[in-house]
Amino acid sequence: MVNITTPLRIGYVLYPAFTALDVFGPLTALNLLSMTRNMTLSLISADLAPVSSDRPVASAVSQNFTEFVVPTHTLADAPELDVIIVPGGAGGVDFEATQPHVDFVRRRMDDGESGPAYVMSVCTGASLLARTGRLAGRNATTNKAAFNWVRSVEHAEDVNWIAKARWVVDGNIWTSSGVSAGTDMALAWIEHVYGRNDSENVRIQMEWNAMNQTDDPFAALYGLA
């Protein structure tokens, strides 16, 4: 549990072609929360070059439809963090390019008392968490369309993958299903840390129709449950 009387230090780990909503859905909730709670935000990547969202290069159909996020820190100079959030995205299939991000998360998870109080993933971001080897024996979930692929990455065989779940909590590890599920998880996490009033205030400001932890029609859609 974090000490909510001091600034809550949140860090997103970004890599090229992360999924925009994996980041900005939860971040919208956290932005609203930061209006009443003392928080800091770090956007962390391999270097300070702008990081693409959703696709590494422009599409052949829409060559001028691209978005980039400018990081605030590199993997080498990121501050201590209370919460680490790892989004999913097409870039996660590039194991070589994302290995530094995996190594960063592993080191932080191994930092003991100075490490994060919570480690969270959205969608296929769970594949990066699994690759750290630090989810062994833990419960987790991920995007249902990519469920079997995530289960195939290094060290994923040691994880207890939950097929039917909007999000899963195992101690300080929070993992969500695909894309929009990250925002439901973020609202649940806000309630866990700050209470129901805070989470409801944020949800209402977002006009978000939240789903419950067990609301997962996509597991059946993809033949997983």
N, C-alpha and C positions, 0 to 999 in steps of 0.2 A: 504494500500500500504506500502511495506517495504521501508526503507531508504537504497538505493543501494550503498551509500557511505560507509557504515559500513558492517562488516561481516554478511552475511545472515546465520542465524542459522537454519539448517534443521535437523529434527528428524524423524526417522522411528520408529514406534511402532511394535515390532516383537513378535510373539507368535509361539509356536510349530506348524509345518505343514503349515506355510504361503506359498503362491505360489511364487516361485523364480522369475518369470518374472515380477510379480507385483512390486517387489522391484528393481530388477536389470535392467529392461527396463528403467524406469524413472531415476534410479541412473546412468546409463550410460550417459544419457543426462546431468545430473547434474555434473557428473565427468568432462565431457568435458567443461561445462560452468565454472567450478571452475578453469580452467586453465587461465581464463581471468577476472573472477569476484571473489571477496573475499567472501568465504563461509566457514562454519564449518558443520560437519556432526556428528550426534549422532545416534547410533543404540541402541534402548532402549527396554529392556525386563524385566520380573519379577525379574530375577537375572542375574548374569554374566555367567551362564552356556551356552555352545553352544546351539543355537536354530536350530531345524531341519527345512528344507524347503520341501514343497510339500507333505510330509507324516510324521506322528509322529513316525512310526517305519518302519523298512525295509520290503519291499514286500516279500511275500513268493516266488515269481518268481525270484526276483533280490535282494537277501539278502545283497549283498555288494554294492548296488547302493544307497548311501545316501549322503546328503550334510548338512553341519551345518554352521551357522554364529555365530561369537563370538560378543556379545554385547559390547558396550563401556560404557553404563550406565544402571542403574536399574531404575525402575519406581519411586523409592524413591529418587534417587540422580540426576535425569536428569536435565540439565541446562534449563534456559529459552530458548524458541524456537520461531522463526518467522514463521516456517512452520512445521506442523505435517502431516505426511503421514501414512496412515493405509492401509496395503495390505490386500487382501483376502486370502483365502486358506481353506483347509479342517479343519484346527484347529479351525476355527471360529464357528463351530457347537458345540464346547465344551463351553457352556455358563459359567460354573463354572470356568474353567481354564482361560478364557479370561475376566472375570468380573474385575479383577484388571486393565487390559488394558483399558477397557471401563471407569472405574472410573478415571483413569489417564487422559484420553482425556477429560472427562467431567470437571474435576477440571481445566485443562488448558483452556478450552473454557470459563470457568466462571471467569478467572483471570483478566478480563477487559483489561486495557491498557498494562499490563505485559503479557497478553496471546498472543497466536499466531495470526499473521496477516492473515494466511491462514490455513485452515484445509482441507486435501485432502484424498480421499479414492480411491483405485483401486479395481475393481471387487467386491467381496462380503465383502470387507473391509467396504462397506457402511452399512453392518449389525451392525458392532460395533459402527459406528457413530449414527445410528438410536437408538441403545440401550442407548446412552447417554441421550436421550430425548431432545437433543439440535437441532435436525433437524425439530422440529415441525413447520409446515407451510412453510417449505423450499422445493425447487425443488431438486431432486436427481435422479441418475440412478445407475445401478449395472449390474452385469453379467446377461445376458438374459437367460441362462440355469438355473440359480438359482433365477430368478426374483421373482417368487411367494414365494419361501422360505424366501428370504430377507424381503419381505413384511409381513411375518408372525411373525417376531421377536418383542420383546417388544418395544413399542412406535413407531413401523414402520407405524401403521395406521394413525399417525399424519403427515406423510411425503407425499408430492406430488411426487409420483414416475413417472418419465418420461420413457416410454417404448422404444421409438425410439430415441436414442441419443448415439453418441460415447462417449461424456462426457457432463456434465451439470455444469453450473456455476450459483450459487445463492449467490451474495455478496462475502463473503470470503470463501464460501464452494464450493469446486470443487470435483466432483465425476465422476468416469469413468465407462464405461461398462467393459466387462471381459478382464482380463489378458493383452493382447497386447494393449488394448485401453489406458492403463495407460501411455504408452509412448507417444501416440498422445496427451493426456491431458498435460503431462509434457512439451512437446514442445510448446503447446499453452500457457501454463502458463509462460514459459520463454519469449515468445513474449509479453505477457501481462505486465510482470515486466520490462524486459530489452529491448524489441523492436524486430522488425522483423529481423534485421541483425544478432543479437545474435542467435535467434532460427534457422534461416536458416543455419548459420555456423555450429551449432551443428548437425542439421538434415543431412547436406551434409557429415560431418565427419562420422556420423553413417551409411550413405547410407540407410537412412530410407525413405520409401515411405509413407508419412504421409496421414492419412485419415482426412476428415473434420468432424466437430462437428455433422453434420446431417447424416454422412455416417454410417448407422447401418443396414447391411443386416441380422444380427442375430435376430433382433426383429421379422422380418417376419418368419425367420426360426423356431422360437419357438412359433409362433402363437400369438405374443404380439402386432402386428401392421399389 
